[in-house]
Amino acid sequence: MGIHFTKMQAYGNDYVYVDAFRQRIQNPGELAKRISNRHLGVGSDGLVLICPSGDCDFRMRIFNPDGTEAQMCGNALRSAGMLVYEKGMIKKELLTVETLGGRQRVQLEVEEGRVANIRAAIGRPQLLAAKVPVRTELGQFLNQPLKILDTTFLISSISWGNPHTVVPVEHVEDFPVEKYGPALERAECFPERTNVTFVEVLEEGRLKIREWERGTGETLGCGTGCCAALVVMHLLGRCERSVMVEQPGGVLAAFWDDQGVVHMRGPSHVVYEGEYFDEA
């Protein structure tokens, strides 16, 4: 018998989702490599397992196409919330989800029995200078100069378990992301490779980003990248707490509340259902 899966997409993030409540997955890392190559194609985001949890509604495990386990992805989180509801696995509109990046909350907006929109609270961002060993007197790693190739950027480091470096630029549409993205990803100052969010402020309530994802390249969309851009640009006094973020995969709403929790809101959809058979 094969493994049943659902392919879902949110703002350019494609994942294969597998119900690990009712199916036994023995080697998820190897499955991620096989199923990503065969069913998603080059540049896909990988595999998400929906697993039982001791103290949350479910546990979400994410595996990259190379088989390594990731910590958290906001778009994957939102899609997983929609999936468990519409599959009848957990019929709750407010969900708590266990991830390697911490406990997260997902609020579903249901209309006529279908999920019309999804809001994920991805927690409080970490901006501690100790996370990035670059000399700074700030309690936050914010707006620090870093020379990459032939250009000095003012960069900020932020994390929800998956690190992002936010780089303000004047015209993100024409910016050579493919030139500076790989160099920033592998900059020596970072203890691990980083995602890179290039951001332009269009107006106080609107940002525009392009995202270089570590190990993958430029992506159509990234929910945590949108939230990272919001937090950093608000701390720099360049945008409001609530913004719309343009990215190639669509416009995502992001909000940083008074308790320090960051939220993202937008739809997701099923691309197709399938079944995977291991030919080995």
Secondary structure, DSSP 8 states (H G I E B T S, - for coil): --EEEEEEEETTEEEEEEETTTS--S-HHHHHHHHHHHHT-TT---EEEEE--SSSSEEEEEE-TTS-EE---HHHHHHHHHHHHHTTS---SEEEEEETTEEEEEEEEEETTEEEEEEEE----B-BGGGS-S--SSSB--SEEEEETTEEEEEEEEESSSEEEEEE-S-GGG--HHHHHHHHHT-TTSSS--EEEEEEEEETTEEEEEEEETTTEEES--HHHHHHHHHHHHHTTSS-SEEEEEETTEEEEEEE-TTS-EEEEE--EEEEEEEE----
